[in-house]
Amino acid sequence: MQRKTGIVVALDVDDTSIAAKIAEWVDAIKVNYPLVLSKGISVIRELAAYKPVIADFKIADVPHISAKIAELAFKNGAKAVITHGFTGSDSVKAVLKVASQFDGEVYVVSELSSEGGKEFMTGVSEKIVEMAKKLGCSGIIAPATRPERIKKLREIAGNMQILSPGVGAQGGKAVEAIRAGADFIIVGRSIYEGDAVKNAKALAEQLREVLK
């Protein structure tokens, strides 16, 4: 994924008009189940008119079902999908195979940004990153709420891209995440709750210096 501002907006609201307003200040738009289930999967193509769309379906199933989920996302205009790695390499390989047919990207969750993400995932996240790198995934998802984990996972990830959620409402700091090794920060509520344009612009300006 090409980086300009370092911002991926998590569009977790029904008001898709926000995308057009803030497109100048973000590098990609991330959609999750709430938006897709309420608007239909065609919303991916609608948003792709403004910026590349990452389908954050956190795919976590047996290989043939994982492949079908990925195919639906890519067929409807997604540039990338997010998949879990704890399901094992066979499921991740199935998603990668589909992505290759669409020139798509695959990002693997290492550990969630929430507190619960530390209960089980931190213990296996490094192995998940090793697997993602070995299989040739585009990158990983690592928590902005724990910059020390980003730093550690960057050592394993090498030149894979790191996308970091949890900035803003969850307590993560954008600059800290980038300095720890993230390529992009994922931000939702801190942008769309309030003046989205003002918030996105301010965040982009905040990151401009650290991204030089």
N, C-alpha and C positions, 0 to 999 in steps of 0.2 A: 504494500500500500504506500502511496506517495505521501510524504509529509510536508505540509506547509505550515499549519498552525499547531499541529500536535494534538488536536482536539477531535474526539469522536463523541458526538452527542447521542445519548441514550434517549430516544424519543418514546417515552413511556406514557404518552398522553394521546387522546383521540384527535386533538387539534393538529392535523398534519400541515396546516398552513405555516406553522412555525419553521418548517424545513426551508421554505423559500426565503424567509426573512433572515435566517442566520447562516445560509449556505456559504457566504463569503468568509465566515469565521471558523468553519469546521472542515475537517478533511473527510469525514465519513459520517453516516447516520446508522446507528444501531437500533434494530427493532427487536422486540421480544414478543412473547406469546400474547400478552394483553392487547396490544395494538393489532396484531394479525388476527386474533380470534374475534375482535370486535369489528374490524374493517374488512376482513378477508385478505387472502394472500396477495391479491392484486395491489395492495398498498405498497408492496415492495417496489414494484415497477413504477408506481406513482412517485415514490420518494427518490428513486434512482435517477429521475430527471434532474435532480438538484445535486446530489453527491452519491458516491458509491455507497451501497447499503450492505451492512453486515447483519445477517440473519442470526440473531443470538438465540438459537433454539436449544443450546446446550444438549446436543444430541447424545443420548445415552441409552442405547438399545443394542439388540443383537445386530450383526452386520447387515443383513438384508433390509431390516427396517431402518437402520441408520442411513443406509444408502438411499432409500426412498425419500426420507425426510430431506436429505441433502439435495436430491434431484429436484424436489418440489421447490426448494428455495432458489436454486440456480436457474431453473426453467422460468421462474417468475421474476428474474432480474437481479437477484442478489450477486454481489461481487465476492462475498465471503460468507462462511458459516463458522459458528463456534460449536465445538463438540467437547464432550467430556473425554478424559483419557482413562478414567478408572475402569471403563468397560473392557479395556484391553486393546492390544494392537490390531486384532482382526477387525474390530468395528471402526477404528481410526483409519485403517487401510481402505475399508469399504467407502468411507467418506472421501478420502483422498482420490480414489479411483474415479468417483463421480465428479469431483472438483476438476480433475484434469480434463474432462470432456467439455468443460465450460470455461477453461482458463480461469478457474476460481481459486480462492484462497481458503485455507483451513487453519483456524486458531484453536488451540487446545487449552482447556481450563486446567491450571495447576492447582490453585486453591481459591476459594471464594473470598470476597472482601469482607464479608460479615464475620461476626465473632464465631458463629458456628463453623465457619470454614476452617478454624483451627482444631476442631474436635477430632476429625478423622483425616482431612485432606493434607494438612501440613506434613504429616508423617510419611506420605507417599508422593508428595508433589515433585520432589526432585527426581524420582524415578519416572514420573509422568513426563517431565520435561526432557529427560534423556531419551525416552521413547519417541516423543514428538520430533526431536532433532534427528534421530536415527531414521525415522520414516520420511523425513523431508517436508514436514509441515511448515506453513508460512510463519507461524509464531505461536505465542502462548498468551494466556491471560493470567496476570499476577496482581496481587492486591495492593492498591495505592495506600490502603490503610495500614500496611506493614512494609514500609520501604526497605527494612532490613531483609525481608524475604525477596523483594525485587532484586536487591543487590546480589543475594546468594543465587537466585535462579538465573540471573544474567550470566554468572560465571559458567553455568551449565549450558545455557541456551546459545552461547556464542553469538553469531550474527542473525539469529532468528529475531523477528520483531516481538516486542513486548507491549501489550495493551493493558492498561491498568485502570480498573474500575474502583469506585469508592471515594472519589474526590468530591469534596463538598459536604453534602448531607450526612455521609457516613464518617466524616472526619478526616479523610485523606487530603493531603496537600499536593497540589499540582506540581509545583516546582520541586518539592522533595521527591516525588515519584520519578520525574524526569532525571533528576540528578542521581537517583539510585540506579538508573539504567533503563527506565521505560522509554519507549519510542512515542507512545501516544497515551493520553489519559482519557478515560471514559467518564463523561459527566452528564447527568440528567437533571435532577431537581434544581441544582444550583444555576442552571440555565433557564429552564422553562417555567420555574416558579418565580414570577415577577416579570420584569422587562427582559424578554429573551434576547433581543438584539443587544441591549446594553450589557447584559451579563456575558454573552458570548464574546463580544468585542473586548470587554475588560479582561477576560480570561486569556484571550489570544495575545493581548498586549503584555500581560503578566508573563507569558511563556516566551515571548519573542527573544528576550535577552539570553535566556538559558538554552535556547535552541540554536543559537548562533554557532 
